[in-house]
Amino acid sequence: MEKELKLAVLIDGDNIPSDYVKEMMEEIAKYGNPTIKRIYGDWTKPTLAKWKKVLLKNAIIPIQQYAYTSGKNATDSAMIIDAMDVLYSGQVNGFCLVSSDSDFTRLATRLREAGMKVFGIGERKTPSPFIVACDKFIYIEILKNKLKKSESSISKDKPSRKSAVEEITPEIIQLISSTISDLADDDGWAFLGDVGSLLQKKQPNFDSRNYGFEKLTPLIASIGKFDIETRENQKGRFKLIYVRNKE
């Protein structure tokens, strides 16, 4: 059994809205146990007032960082220093960096070089260098859909155009197609679990929820360019799903 990740969740309070912190923490819990939860910012500023209301509810520790010089982001520096301290403490084996700021690109790279699993969470405006420096990057915007989920009876096999963040472009279709080809057996079939893992490695911000689908299977089915086959699993009660490019 794979060992559960112990995660250090470090939040850039100056750069992330507080509106969906509950959904954000629920998302992080999918990937590991958030044993360290800290948020950085100048708490004397009124702009962080909304964060103060949700910190206690989510057991997030605020770290005060004054802006010593106008135009310089002291919060970033404090968060980076703390991340390195946590890294060398050996308390965790993964990090979740919550920010839309490209200044954390080098930090994400350095943590991965040290063998850490790195998750990023930020807004869609996040620059590409920070996104690709993470193992997985999640857009805050797709977490908003959780609030609407209980109010809707949308079929799992059909996307909600209201909740979809992005359109399925030819580039995305080609990415899926080439990934299936990379993993295909002699008959062209590839195990969907492996396809999903490789897609994540190729494009860390790839997420079926970005396109209005909760899971990868209905996303692939909606495109119409792939065959899907369900097979019996000899080792367990769950069935295995395989996909291949249509001829």
Secondary structure, DSSP 8 states (H G I E B T S, - for coil): -----EEEEEEETTTS-STTHHHHHHHHHTTSEEEEEEEEE-TTSGGGHHHHHHHTTTT-EEEE----STT--HHHHHHHHHHHHHHHHT--SEEEEE-S-GGGHHHHHHHHHTT-EEEEEE-TT--HHHHHHSSEEEEHHHHTHHHHHTT----TTS--TTT--S---HHHHHHHHHHHHHH--TTS-EEHHHHHHHHHHH-TT--GGGGT-SSHHHHHHHHSSEEEEEE--TTSSS-EEEEEE--
